Amino acid sequence: MKILFILVLIILGFLFYPQFNENTGSSCAALEGKVVRLVTEDTEGSLIAALIPKGFSSGGFAREMIKSKYPNLPPMIGCSIFYYEILLNPKIAQKLKTHL
């Protein structure tokens, strides 16, 4: 029983980490924040470019993107998975920079 409880806590920690790390209300908003930061990184005016989208979206764009990428998962879980993919795989982050 203890092992199951610990396993549930670990899974919940991984699921909610993006929200806490990005200081947002949802995993999809955290994913959007991470993508905006990656795309505007090392560009002139990146501070302004990073602040503008925060006022416009609270995860709606990422939620729609994730629905097409992971159609069988709830958006919260899909956004968390893609957040970790971006965090752990520099090739995905570089692809985002070149395609957006």
URUR-V780889 format. One record per residue. N is the residue number from 1. OMEGA is omega as a letter, one per 20 degrees, with the letter a starting at -180 (999 if undefined). NEAR is the number of other ideal C-beta (glycine too) atoms within 12 Angstrom. Layout:
BEGIN
N/OMEGA/NEAR
N/OMEGA/NEAR
END
This chain:
BEGIN
1/r/7
2/a/8
3/r/9
4/r/10
5/r/11
6/r/12
7/r/13
8/r/14
9/r/14
10/r/14
11/r/15
12/r/17
13/r/16
14/a/22
15/a/25
16/r/23
17/r/24
18/r/36
19/a/28
20/a/19
21/a/22
22/r/31
23/r/14
24/a/29
25/a/19
26/r/31
27/a/36
28/r/37
29/r/35
30/r/37
31/r/46
32/r/41
33/r/33
34/a/37
35/r/37
36/r/34
37/r/28
38/a/29
39/a/24
40/a/24
41/r/20
42/r/13
43/r/16
44/a/9
45/a/12
46/r/18
47/r/14
48/r/14
49/r/20
50/a/23
51/a/15
52/a/15
53/a/27
54/r/23
55/a/12
56/a/13
57/r/24
58/r/23
59/a/36
60/r/19
61/r/23
62/r/38
63/r/28
64/r/19
65/a/25
66/r/33
67/r/22
68/a/15
69/r/21
70/a/23
71/a/12
72/r/12
73/r/19
74/a/18
75/a/30
76/r/29
77/r/27
78/r/30
79/r/42
80/r/38
81/a/29
82/r/35
83/r/42
84/r/23
85/r/24
86/a/33
87/a/23
88/a/14
89/a/16
90/r/13
91/r/12
92/r/23
93/r/24
94/r/16
95/r/16
96/a/26
97/a/21
98/a/11
99/r/11
100/999/19
END
